[in-house]
Amino acid sequence: MDRPTREASADLHQRIVFANSFESVKYLWIKNQAALISRPTLHTFHSVVSSSQGYTIGTSPWDESCKKRRKAAATALNKPAVQSYMPIVDLESSVSVKEILAGSSEGEIEIDPNPYFQRFALNTSLALNYGFRIDGDAETGLLKEIVHVERMISNFRSTSNNWQDYLPLLRLWPTRNNEAGHYRKRRDEYMSLLLENLKDKIGKGDDKPCITGNVLKDPEAQLNEAEIKSICLTMVSAGLDTVPGNLIMTIGYLSSPDGQIIQQRAFTEISLAYPDGDAWLKCLTEEKVPYITALVKETLRFWTVIPISLPRQSIKDVPWGNTVIPAGTTFYMNAYAADYDSSHFSSPEIFNPDRYLSDTSKNQSQTQDGGSGTPHYGYGAGSRMCIGSHLANRELYTAFLRLIVAFEILPAKKEEERPVLDALGCNSRKTSLTTEPKPFKVALRARDEEALGRWIKGSEERTEGLSEGSVKLEYGVEKGWA
C-alpha cells in the first residue's frame, strides 16, 4: 500500500491516524472493527451543541448506553423492518415527483432539485421516527428550518471546521461557541416540538406505529428519556447526511451528456425488466433491475458525500506492520481517497455503474462489486458504520427508478446554471462534514404524462392513511428564527 496512513498530532496528548487507501481502511475499520468501536469527544459538538439534547448514536463514545441505543435503532432499521416502511417511501417519493411537476409547470420551467429531495429524506425520517410527516411543500417553514439547522450543526461535527477542537486556547474566544449555542437552541425548539407532538398523539390514542412511539409505549423498554432523545436526534439528522446529497448530485449528473447515456441505459433496463409498465409499483417490493442497484452503488462511491468520516477512537492496541498503534488513538477515514483509490477501482474519476456489474473487472476480483465485500465507503465501515444503510439504499433505488421512468432529465439551457460534476468541486462549503451541493438547475420532462398521473394517483390511494398522519406545526417566523 502506497502511503496508506498518515499520523499527526493535534495537541501534545493526542495521536491521530489518517487512513487514505481502500485496503488500509478495510484493515483498520473492518478487520480491527472491535478495536475501533468508540468515538472521541470533541469540544464544539459534544460540549456545546449537544449539551441539552445529548449525542446522536453515531457520535456517542462506546458504552452500555450507546450499545442499547444502537441495538434498538439497528433492530428498527434492519432489512425486514425497512420493507415494512416502504409505504412511507411510496408516499414521499410520489409527493416529490408530483411537487416537481407542479414546480416545473409540467416541464416548462427548469428547477433546482435541492429542496425537493431534502424534503423527501427528512419527511421519510420523521414518519419513521414519529409516525407523522410535516404537511406542506418544500418551502414550508419547519421543513426549511430543520434542513438549515441540521446542516449548520453538521458543520460543527466537521473535522476541518472547528480549530478550537484541537487548539484549546481558541476556546477562550466566544464567537464560535456562541454560534454553536445559537443553533443548539434552535434545534432544541423543534426537537421538543416533535417529541411533544408524538406524546400528545399517544395520549389521545391517535398515534401511528413508529420507532419512538414503540419505545415510549413499551413497558419492557430499557431506554431512559435521554436515550430516547438520542434516537430522535439520530433519525432527524442522519437522513439529511447521506440521501439528499447523493440523489441531488446524481440527478445533476444524469442531465449531462455522459449522464444522458446512463439515463437511457437505465430506462431501457427498467423497460426490459417491467414490460407491462408496472415498475413504479413493483420497485417497492423488489430490486429487479441490477443496473439501478449498480447506479446506487456508484452514486455512493463517486460522490462520497461524507469525504472525511466521523472519527473513531480505539479501545485496544492495533497491530500495524512491525509496530503497534496504541489504544486511545483517534482514527480518521479519508473515505474520498479510499473510494477514489486507483489500485482498487479502475478509472475512479469516471462515473460508471458498470463497474459493479462486470465479472471481469479489477474491482470484482477483489470481491468489492459483486455483492460480497464492501463496495464503497459511502456508509463508513465496520462496527459503527451507518445503521440506516438498508433504508438509504431502498430510498435511493426507489427514487432513481421512479425519476427515470417518470422523466427525461435534461440540462439547463444556461451553462452557468448547470451542476459542477466533481465530487469535491460541487460542495458549496468546503469545510462541511457532508456535501452541500451548489445550487443548479435541470429540466424534467415527463415521458408519459397520462401514465405518470395514474402512478401518482395509485400512490395517493395506497398511502391515504399515511397522509392523514400529516401535521401542520407552526414554526419559522412564529418562533423568531426565520
C-alpha positions in Angstrom: 0.0 0.0 0.0 1.3 3.4 -1.1 1.4 5.7 1.9 -2.0 4.4 3.2 -1.9 6.2 6.5 -0.5 9.4 8.0 0.0 10.1 11.6 -0.2 13.6 13.1 -0.5 15.2 16.5 -3.5 17.6 17.1 -2.1 18.5 20.5 0.6 17.2 22.9 -1.7 14.5 24.2 -3.5 13.2 21.1 -2.3 10.8 18.4 -4.2 10.8 15.1 -4.1 8.3 12.2 -5.5 9.1 8.8 -6.3 6.1 6.5 -6.2 7.1 2.8 -6.3 3.8 0.8 -9.1 1.3 0.3 -7.1 -1.5 1.8 -5.9 0.4 4.8 -9.5 1.4 5.7 -10.5 -2.2 5.2 -7.7 -3.4 7.5 -8.3 -0.9 10.3 -12.1 -0.4 10.1 -13.2 -3.9 9.2 -10.6 -6.4 10.3 -10.0 -4.4 13.5 -13.5 -3.2 14.0 -13.7 -4.4 17.6 -10.8 -2.1 18.4 -12.2 0.9 16.5 -15.7 0.8 18.1 -15.7 4.1 20.1 -15.8 7.8 19.2 -13.7 10.6 20.6 -15.5 13.6 22.1 -14.8 17.0 20.5 -15.3 20.3 22.3 -17.7 22.1 19.8 -20.1 19.3 19.0 -20.1 17.3 22.2 -19.7 20.1 24.9 -21.6 23.0 23.2 -24.0 21.8 20.6 -25.0 18.6 22.4 -25.2 19.9 25.9 -29.0 19.9 26.0 -30.3 17.1 23.8 -27.4 14.7 24.1 -25.4 12.9 21.4 -26.7 11.1 18.3 -26.0 7.4 18.3 -23.3 7.9 15.6 -21.4 10.5 17.6 -21.5 8.7 21.0 -18.5 7.2 22.7 -19.0 3.4 23.1 -20.6 2.4 26.4 -23.6 0.4 27.6 -26.0 3.2 26.8 -24.7 3.6 23.3 -24.8 -0.2 22.8 -28.5 -0.2 23.9 -29.4 2.7 21.6 -27.6 1.3 18.6 -29.3 -2.1 19.1 -32.7 -0.5 19.3 -32.1 1.5 16.2 -30.5 -1.3 14.3 -33.5 -3.6 15.0 -35.8 -0.9 13.8 -33.7 -0.4 10.6 -32.8 -4.0 9.6 -33.9 -5.3 6.2 -37.3 -6.9 7.2 -38.2 -3.7 9.1 -37.2 -1.5 6.2 -39.5 -3.4 3.9 -42.4 -2.6 6.2 -41.6 1.1 5.8 -41.8 1.1 2.0 -45.3 2.6 2.1 -43.7 5.7 3.5 -41.1 5.8 0.7 -44.0 5.3 -1.7 -45.8 8.3 -0.3 -42.7 10.6 -0.1 -41.3 9.8 -3.5 -44.6 10.3 -5.2 -45.2 13.5 -3.4 -41.7 14.7 -4.6 -42.5 13.8 -8.2 -45.9 15.5 -8.0 -44.3 18.6 -6.5 -41.6 18.6 -9.2 -44.4 18.5 -11.9 -46.1 21.5 -10.3 -42.9 23.4 -9.6 -41.6 23.0 -13.2 -45.0 23.8 -14.7 -45.1 20.3 -16.2 -41.5 20.6 -17.6 -41.7 24.1 -18.8 -39.6 25.7 -16.0 -36.1 24.5 -15.0 -35.8 23.6 -11.3 -33.2 23.3 -8.6 -33.7 19.7 -7.2 -32.2 20.5 -3.8 -35.3 21.4 -1.8 -37.5 18.6 -3.2 -35.2 15.8 -2.1 -34.1 17.4 1.2 -37.8 17.3 2.0 -38.1 13.7 0.7 -35.4 12.4 3.0 -36.5 14.5 6.0 -40.2 13.6 5.9 -39.3 9.9 5.4 -37.2 10.0 8.6 -39.9 11.9 10.5 -42.6 9.4 9.6 -40.4 6.5 10.6 -39.5 8.1 14.0 -42.6 10.0 15.0 -45.4 8.4 12.9 -46.3 11.7 11.2 -45.0 13.8 8.4 -44.9 17.6 8.1 -47.5 18.8 5.7 -46.7 21.4 3.1 -44.3 21.9 0.2 -40.5 22.1 0.2 -40.7 25.7 1.3 -42.7 25.0 4.5 -41.2 26.9 7.5 -40.5 24.0 9.8 -39.0 21.8 7.0 -36.7 24.6 5.9 -35.7 25.3 9.5 -34.8 21.7 10.2 -32.8 21.3 7.0 -30.9 24.6 7.6 -30.2 24.0 11.3 -29.1 20.3 10.8 -26.8 21.5 8.0 -25.2 24.1 10.3 -24.9 21.6 13.2 -23.4 19.1 10.8 -20.6 21.7 10.2 -19.9 21.6 14.0 -19.1 17.9 13.6 -16.7 18.6 10.7 -13.1 17.5 11.1 -11.8 20.6 9.4 -14.2 23.4 10.5 -13.6 23.7 14.2 -10.0 24.5 15.1 -10.9 25.0 18.8 -11.5 21.3 19.0 -7.7 20.8 18.6 -6.3 24.0 20.0 -7.9 24.6 23.4 -6.6 28.2 23.6 -9.1 29.2 20.9 -12.0 28.3 23.2 -11.3 31.5 25.1 -12.8 33.4 22.2 -16.6 33.2 22.4 -17.6 33.7 18.8 -17.7 30.1 17.7 -19.2 28.8 20.9 -21.9 31.5 20.7 -22.8 30.3 17.1 -22.9 26.7 18.2 -25.1 27.6 21.2 -27.4 29.6 18.9 -28.0 26.6 16.7 -28.4 24.3 19.7 -31.3 26.4 20.9 -32.9 26.4 17.5 -32.6 22.6 17.4 -34.0 22.2 20.9 -37.1 24.1 19.8 -38.1 21.7 17.0 -36.8 18.5 18.7 -39.0 19.3 21.7 -41.9 20.2 19.4 -41.7 16.9 17.5 -41.5 14.7 20.6 -44.2 16.5 22.5 -46.5 16.3 19.4 -45.9 12.5 19.4 -46.6 12.2 23.2 -49.8 14.2 22.7 -50.9 11.8 19.9 -50.1 8.8 22.1 -52.2 10.4 24.9 -55.1 10.9 22.6 -54.8 7.4 21.1 -54.4 8.6 17.5 -50.7 8.0 17.0 -49.4 5.7 14.3 -46.7 2.9 14.6 -43.2 4.5 14.7 -39.8 3.9 16.3 -40.0 6.3 19.2 -43.7 5.6 19.8 -43.0 1.9 20.2 -40.3 2.7 22.7 -42.5 5.1 24.7 -45.3 2.6 24.9 -43.2 -0.5 25.6 -43.1 -1.2 29.4 -40.2 -3.5 28.8 -38.1 -0.8 27.0 -34.8 -0.2 28.8 -34.2 3.3 27.4 -34.4 6.4 29.5 -35.6 9.9 28.3 -32.1 10.9 27.3 -31.6 7.8 25.3 -35.0 8.3 23.5 -33.9 11.8 22.7 -30.7 10.4 21.2 -32.6 8.1 18.9 -34.8 11.1 17.8 -31.7 13.2 17.1 -30.2 10.4 15.1 -33.3 9.9 12.9 -33.7 13.6 12.2 -30.1 14.3 11.3 -28.9 11.1 9.7 -31.3 11.1 6.7 -30.1 14.6 5.8 -26.4 13.5 5.9 -26.4 11.0 3.0 -29.6 10.6 0.9 -30.3 14.2 -0.4 -26.7 14.9 -1.5 -26.4 11.6 -3.4 -29.8 12.0 -5.0 -29.4 15.6 -6.0 -25.9 15.3 -7.5 -26.8 12.2 -9.5 -29.8 13.9 -10.9 -27.3 16.6 -11.9 -25.0 14.1 -13.5 -27.8 12.4 -15.4 -28.5 15.7 -17.1 -25.0 15.9 -18.5 -24.0 14.4 -21.9 -22.5 11.3 -20.3 -25.4 11.1 -17.9 -27.8 11.0 -20.8 -26.2 7.7 -21.9 -26.5 6.3 -18.4 -30.1 7.5 -18.1 -31.1 5.9 -21.4 -29.4 2.6 -20.4 -31.3 2.7 -17.1 -34.6 3.4 -18.8 -34.0 0.5 -21.2 -33.1 -1.9 -18.4 -36.2 -0.9 -16.4 -38.4 -1.4 -19.5 -37.0 -4.8 -20.1 -37.5 -5.9 -16.5 -41.0 -4.5 -16.5 -42.5 -4.8 -20.0 -46.0 -4.2 -18.5 -45.1 -0.8 -17.3 -45.5 -1.6 -13.6 -42.0 -0.6 -12.4 -43.4 2.3 -10.3 -45.4 -0.1 -8.1 -43.2 -3.2 -8.0 -40.0 -1.3 -7.1 -41.5 -1.1 -3.6 -41.2 -4.8 -3.0 -38.3 -5.9 -5.2 -35.0 -4.8 -6.7 -35.3 -6.4 -10.1 -33.1 -4.1 -12.1 -29.4 -4.8 -11.5 -28.4 -1.6 -13.3 -30.3 0.6 -10.9 -28.7 -1.2 -8.0 -25.3 -0.6 -9.6 -26.3 3.1 -10.1 -27.0 3.4 -6.4 -23.6 1.9 -5.5 -21.7 4.1 -8.0 -23.6 7.1 -6.7 -22.5 6.4 -3.2 -18.9 5.8 -4.3 -18.5 8.6 -6.8 -20.0 11.4 -4.6 -18.8 10.1 -1.2 -20.8 12.8 0.4 -19.0 12.4 3.8 -15.4 12.6 2.4 -13.8 12.5 5.9 -15.8 10.2 8.1 -16.5 10.9 11.7 -13.5 9.8 13.8 -13.1 6.6 15.7 -11.2 6.0 18.9 -9.5 2.7 19.5 -10.2 0.9 22.7 -7.5 -1.7 22.1 -4.0 -1.7 20.6 -4.0 -2.3 16.8 -1.1 -4.0 15.1 0.4 -2.2 12.1 3.3 -3.8 10.3 6.1 -4.2 12.8 4.6 -1.7 15.2 1.5 -1.2 17.3 -0.9 1.7 17.3 -1.9 2.1 21.0 -5.4 2.2 22.4 -6.8 5.7 22.7 -5.7 6.7 19.3 -8.1 8.7 17.1 -8.6 7.4 13.6 -9.9 9.3 10.6 -11.1 7.6 7.4 -10.4 9.5 4.2 -13.4 8.0 2.6 -13.0 10.1 -0.6 -9.4 9.0 -1.1 -10.3 5.3 -0.5 -13.3 5.5 -2.9 -11.0 7.0 -5.5 -8.1 4.6 -4.9 -6.9 3.7 -8.4 -5.3 0.5 -7.0 -8.8 -0.8 -6.2 -11.1 1.0 -8.7 -10.4 1.2 -12.5 -10.7 4.9 -13.6 -12.2 6.0 -10.3 -12.7 9.5 -11.7 -15.3 8.2 -14.2 -18.9 7.8 -13.1 -19.5 4.2 -14.3 -22.3 2.0 -12.8 -21.0 -0.9 -14.9 -18.0 -1.3 -12.5 -20.5 -3.0 -10.2 -21.8 -5.4 -12.9 -18.7 -6.6 -14.6 -17.4 -10.1 -13.6 -14.0 -9.4 -15.1 -13.2 -6.0 -13.6 -10.4 -5.4 -11.2 -13.0 -4.5 -8.6 -14.9 -7.8 -8.9 -11.7 -9.8 -8.4 -11.2 -8.1 -5.1 -14.8 -9.0 -4.2 -15.8 -5.4 -3.9 -18.5 -5.1 -6.5 -20.4 -8.3 -6.9 -22.5 -8.2 -3.8 -19.9 -9.6 -1.5 -17.5 -7.5 0.5 -17.6 -3.7 0.8 -18.4 -1.9 -2.5 -17.6 1.6 -1.2 -17.2 3.6 2.0 -20.2 5.8 1.4 -21.7 4.5 4.7 -18.5 4.2 6.6 -17.4 0.6 7.5 -17.1 -1.8 10.4 -18.7 -1.8 13.8 -20.0 1.8 13.7 -21.0 2.1 10.0 -24.3 3.7 9.2 -27.1 1.7 10.8 -29.6 3.2 8.3 -27.8 1.9 5.2 -30.6 -0.6 4.3 -33.2 2.2 4.4 -31.0 4.6 2.5 -30.3 2.0 -0.3 -34.1 1.4 -0.7 -34.8 5.2 -0.7 -32.2 5.7 -3.4 -33.2 2.7 -5.5 -36.9 3.7 -5.4 -36.2 7.4 -6.1 -33.9 6.8 -9.0 -36.2 4.2 -10.7 -39.2 6.4 -10.3 -37.5 9.5 -11.5 -36.1 7.7 -14.6 -39.4 6.2 -15.6 -41.2 9.5 -14.9 -38.9 12.0 -16.5 -36.3 12.7 -19.1 -33.6 14.6 -17.1 -32.2 17.4 -19.3 -29.5 20.0 -18.8 -30.3 23.7 -18.0 -30.1 25.9 -21.1 -27.7 28.3 -19.4 -24.2 26.9 -18.9 -23.8 28.8 -15.6 -26.9 27.1 -14.2 -25.6 23.5 -14.8 -24.1 21.4 -12.0 -20.5 21.1 -11.1 -19.8 17.4 -11.6 -16.7 17.0 -9.5 -17.2 15.3 -6.1 -15.3 17.9 -4.2 -15.9 20.9 -6.5 -19.7 20.5 -6.2 -19.6 21.3 -2.5 -20.7 24.8 -1.6 -19.0 24.6 1.8 -15.5 23.1 1.5 -15.1 22.5 5.3 -18.5 20.9 5.9 -18.8 17.4 7.1 -21.2 16.4 4.3 -21.6 17.6 0.8 -23.8 20.6 0.4 -24.5 20.8 -3.3 -24.1 24.1 -5.0 -27.4 25.3 -6.5 -28.0 24.2 -10.1 -31.0 23.6 -12.4 -32.2 20.8 -14.6 -35.2 20.4 -16.9 -37.5 17.4 -16.1 -39.8 16.5 -18.9 -42.5 13.9 -18.3 -42.1 10.8 -20.6 -45.8 10.0 -20.4 -48.0 12.4 -18.5 -51.0 10.2 -18.6 -49.2 7.2 -17.2 -47.4 9.4 -14.6 -50.7 10.8 -13.5 -52.1 7.2 -12.9 -49.0 6.2 -11.0 -49.2 9.2 -8.7 -52.9 8.6 -8.1 -52.2 5.0 -7.3 -49.6 6.0 -4.7 -52.0 8.5 -3.2 -54.7 5.9 -2.9 -52.3 3.3 -1.3 -51.0 5.8 1.2 -54.1 7.6 2.1 -53.9 6.5 5.7 -50.3 7.8 6.0 -51.1 11.2 4.5 -53.8 11.5 7.1 -51.0 11.5 9.6 -49.6 14.7 8.2 -49.4 17.6 10.7 -49.1 21.3 10.4 -46.8 22.7 13.1 -46.5 26.4 13.4 -42.9 27.4 13.1 -40.4 29.7 11.3 -41.4 33.4 11.7 -43.6 32.5 14.6 -40.6 31.2 16.6 -38.4 34.1 15.7 -35.8 32.1 13.8 -36.8 32.7 10.2 
